[in-house]
Each structure stands twice: as structure tokens, then as C-alpha cells.
Amino acid sequence: MAGAHRGAVVPSPLPERVERYGVVVRRWEADDAPALHAAVLANLEHLRPFMPWVAHEPLSLQQRRALIEGWTVEWAGGGDLTVGIWRGDRVLGSAGLHRRLGPDGLEIGYWVDRDHLRQGVATAAARALTDLAFTVPGIERVRICHDADDAASARVPARLGYLCLRDSPAAVPEAAAGPGEQRVWIVTRDQWATTAHRS
């Protein structure tokens, strides 16, 4: 297989749950398929301008369950962690920790249900996931990327003390409502330990 190396270290699965800052962030499981399905269908138009994966929606409930099963396999093999954002039994959105930065970094992605916007949900989830990321040995930096025109998403890393690096061409420009650029933010382990992100 191209890119494979004999004796390469396979990462351990990322921690699958964190509960703090008023939300529970936990890995999607097969039994959650109806809740995730309902949340995605209710938010398609809200998400369409900024989330490339919406181009493949709507999925069926059976396809949604298969998607979660794929996420589980990926996570168990040391890959990405895809999580729901919960308060009680209510789905507030979804998020993930993605292994896109090499062995020393993780990237956070998130979306929030339209009925829970401007309530601090994305900030709480991203804060919890950043905490979680830095419990993983070897992780030294965490990145957040979002559509450059998505002002609401930009407020999250700014509040948490991430450094804004640059705008760059989006991976899927046609999915963006604006010029097809991503805004890139990053925080290091040392910065996270000393910043006032918990205020």
C-alpha cells in the first residue's frame, strides 16, 4: 500500500467523551442514528452554505447508521473522532477531532443546531474538545478551520485564544458561500495551558 511503512506506529483511539462547560461531547454510536438523522435534516439549509458534506444530503436513516458505523471503525483504528454535542437527551450539534495535521496535531470541526445558535454551544464544545485533544500524548497543536465568511464560527476560536494564521483556498471551494476561502486558527499545548480560555 502506498504510504505504508513496516513497523509504523498506529495511534491509539482518541478519548471518546468529555463532559464540561455545560455540554456532553461524546462519540456517535449506532443507537444515536435517529437523533443525528433528525438533527441533520432539520439543519440542512442552515448548514448548506458552509459545510461541504451537505452536498451529499439528504441521506436515509439506513445510510446515516452506516455512516456512524464507518466513523466507529475509523475511531477504533486510531483515526478521526466524530462526536455529538448533547445537553441531556437533546442533540445540540456535532463536532470532531480530525487527524489532518500529522502525528502532533488535531483539527476541530463543529456545527450547531439552528435553534441553539448564539448560546455558547460551539464555544463550549470547542473548548471541551481542545481540552480533550491535549490529554492525548504527543499532541502539541490544535487547529480550527472555517469558511472565511462564517463570522459566527470565527468568534469561537477568537474567544478561546487561538491565533488566527491566514485565509487559504478551501478544499471544496464550490461548497463555500463566499470566495471559497478558509480561515485558519491554531493553539499550541503551551498556549492553551497559559491562556485565559476558561474565563
C-alpha positions as CSV (number, residue, x, y, z in Angstrom):
1,M,0.0,0.0,0.0
2,A,1.3,3.4,-0.9
3,G,2.5,5.4,2.1
4,A,2.5,2.4,4.4
5,H,5.7,1.8,6.4
6,R,6.7,-1.5,8.0
7,G,6.6,-1.1,11.8
8,A,4.7,2.2,11.7
9,V,3.0,3.1,15.0
10,V,-0.8,3.0,14.8
11,P,-2.3,5.8,17.0
12,S,-4.5,4.7,19.9
13,P,-8.2,5.6,19.7
14,L,-8.8,9.2,20.8
15,P,-10.7,9.7,24.1
16,E,-14.4,9.3,23.2
17,R,-16.1,11.5,25.7
18,V,-15.8,14.7,27.7
19,E,-18.4,16.4,29.9
20,R,-17.7,20.0,30.9
21,Y,-18.7,23.6,30.3
22,G,-22.4,22.7,30.3
23,V,-22.3,20.1,27.4
24,V,-21.6,16.5,26.9
25,V,-19.4,15.7,23.9
26,R,-19.3,12.0,23.1
27,R,-18.7,9.7,20.2
28,W,-21.7,8.9,18.0
29,E,-23.0,5.3,18.4
30,A,-25.3,3.3,16.2
31,D,-28.3,3.8,18.6
32,D,-27.8,7.6,18.1
33,A,-28.6,7.3,14.4
34,P,-32.3,8.6,14.6
35,A,-31.2,11.6,16.7
36,L,-28.4,12.5,14.4
37,H,-30.6,12.0,11.4
38,A,-33.4,14.3,12.7
39,A,-30.8,16.9,13.6
40,V,-29.1,16.9,10.2
41,L,-32.4,17.0,8.3
42,A,-33.6,19.9,10.4
43,N,-30.5,21.9,9.7
44,L,-29.7,21.3,6.0
45,E,-30.4,24.8,4.8
46,H,-28.7,26.3,7.8
47,L,-25.6,24.3,7.1
48,R,-25.5,24.3,3.3
49,P,-23.5,27.5,2.8
50,F,-20.6,26.4,4.9
51,M,-20.5,22.5,5.2
52,P,-19.3,20.7,2.1
53,W,-20.7,17.3,3.2
54,V,-24.2,18.7,2.9
55,A,-23.9,18.3,-0.8
56,H,-24.4,14.6,-0.2
57,E,-27.6,15.1,1.8
58,P,-30.3,14.0,2.5
59,L,-29.2,10.5,3.4
60,S,-31.6,7.8,4.5
61,L,-31.7,6.7,8.1
62,Q,-30.1,3.4,7.0
63,Q,-27.3,5.4,5.3
64,R,-26.9,7.5,8.5
65,R,-26.5,4.4,10.6
66,A,-23.9,3.1,8.1
67,L,-22.1,6.4,8.3
68,I,-21.9,6.2,12.1
69,E,-20.6,2.6,11.8
70,G,-17.9,3.9,9.5
71,W,-17.0,6.6,12.0
72,T,-16.7,3.9,14.7
73,V,-14.3,1.8,12.6
74,E,-12.2,4.9,11.8
75,W,-12.1,5.9,15.5
76,A,-11.3,2.4,16.7
77,G,-8.3,2.3,14.3
78,G,-6.8,5.4,15.7
79,G,-8.4,7.8,13.2
80,D,-10.8,10.7,13.5
81,L,-13.3,11.0,16.3
82,T,-16.8,12.2,15.4
83,V,-19.0,13.3,18.3
84,G,-22.4,14.6,19.1
85,I,-22.8,17.7,21.3
86,W,-25.5,16.9,23.8
87,R,-27.4,18.5,26.7
88,G,-29.5,15.9,28.4
89,D,-31.1,13.9,25.6
90,R,-31.1,16.8,23.2
91,V,-28.7,17.0,20.3
92,L,-27.2,20.5,20.0
93,G,-24.9,19.7,17.1
94,S,-22.0,17.7,16.0
95,A,-18.2,18.0,16.1
96,G,-15.0,16.1,15.5
97,L,-11.3,15.8,16.2
98,H,-9.6,15.1,12.9
99,R,-6.1,13.7,12.3
100,R,-5.2,16.1,9.4
101,L,-2.0,17.7,10.9
102,G,0.3,14.8,11.2
103,P,1.1,12.9,14.4
104,D,1.5,16.0,16.6
105,G,-1.8,17.9,15.8
106,L,-5.6,17.6,15.6
107,E,-8.2,19.7,13.9
108,I,-11.6,20.6,15.4
109,G,-14.7,20.9,13.3
110,Y,-18.2,21.7,14.6
111,W,-21.7,22.7,13.7
112,V,-24.6,23.8,15.9
113,D,-28.3,23.2,15.6
114,R,-30.1,26.4,14.3
115,D,-32.3,26.6,17.5
116,H,-29.2,26.7,19.7
117,L,-27.2,29.4,17.9
118,R,-25.7,32.3,19.9
119,Q,-26.0,30.3,23.2
120,G,-22.3,29.5,23.5
121,V,-22.7,25.8,22.4
122,A,-19.9,25.9,19.8
123,T,-17.6,27.7,22.1
124,A,-18.3,25.2,24.9
125,A,-17.8,22.2,22.6
126,A,-14.6,23.5,21.0
127,R,-13.2,24.3,24.5
128,A,-14.0,20.8,25.7
129,L,-12.5,19.2,22.6
130,T,-9.4,21.3,22.9
131,D,-9.0,20.2,26.5
132,L,-9.6,16.6,25.3
133,A,-7.0,16.9,22.5
134,F,-4.3,18.0,24.9
135,T,-4.8,14.9,27.0
136,V,-3.5,12.8,24.1
137,P,0.2,12.1,24.4
138,G,2.2,13.8,21.6
139,I,-0.5,16.3,20.6
140,E,1.2,19.7,20.6
141,R,-1.2,21.8,18.5
142,V,-4.9,22.1,17.7
143,R,-6.3,23.8,14.6
144,I,-9.8,25.2,13.7
145,C,-10.6,26.0,10.1
146,H,-13.9,27.5,8.9
147,D,-15.3,29.3,5.9
148,A,-13.8,32.8,5.8
149,D,-17.3,34.3,5.5
150,D,-18.7,32.4,8.5
151,A,-18.4,35.1,11.2
152,A,-20.2,33.1,13.8
153,S,-17.6,30.3,13.5
154,A,-14.8,32.8,13.7
155,R,-15.9,34.0,17.1
156,V,-15.3,30.6,18.6
157,P,-11.5,30.3,18.2
158,A,-11.1,34.0,18.9
159,R,-12.9,33.7,22.3
160,L,-10.7,30.7,23.1
161,G,-7.4,32.4,22.5
162,Y,-6.5,30.6,19.2
163,L,-4.2,32.6,16.9
164,C,-5.5,33.5,13.5
165,L,-2.9,32.5,10.9
166,R,-4.3,33.2,7.5
167,D,-7.0,32.6,4.9
168,S,-6.3,29.9,2.4
169,P,-8.2,28.3,-0.5
170,A,-10.9,25.9,0.7
171,A,-10.6,22.2,-0.1
172,V,-14.0,22.3,-1.7
173,P,-14.4,25.9,-3.0
174,E,-17.9,25.3,-4.5
175,A,-19.2,24.5,-1.1
176,A,-18.5,27.9,0.3
177,A,-21.0,30.8,0.1
178,G,-18.3,33.4,-0.3
179,P,-14.9,33.4,-2.0
180,G,-14.1,29.8,-1.2
181,E,-11.5,30.5,1.4
182,Q,-10.9,29.0,4.8
183,R,-9.8,30.9,7.9
184,V,-7.1,29.0,9.9
185,W,-6.6,29.3,13.7
186,I,-4.2,27.4,15.9
187,V,-3.3,27.0,19.5
188,T,-0.3,25.1,21.0
189,R,-0.3,23.0,24.1
190,D,1.8,25.6,26.0
191,Q,-0.5,28.5,24.9
192,W,-3.6,26.5,25.9
193,A,-2.1,25.9,29.4
194,T,-1.5,29.6,30.0
195,T,-4.3,31.4,28.1
196,A,-7.4,32.7,29.8
197,H,-9.7,30.5,27.7
198,R,-11.6,29.3,30.8
199,S,-12.7,32.8,31.7
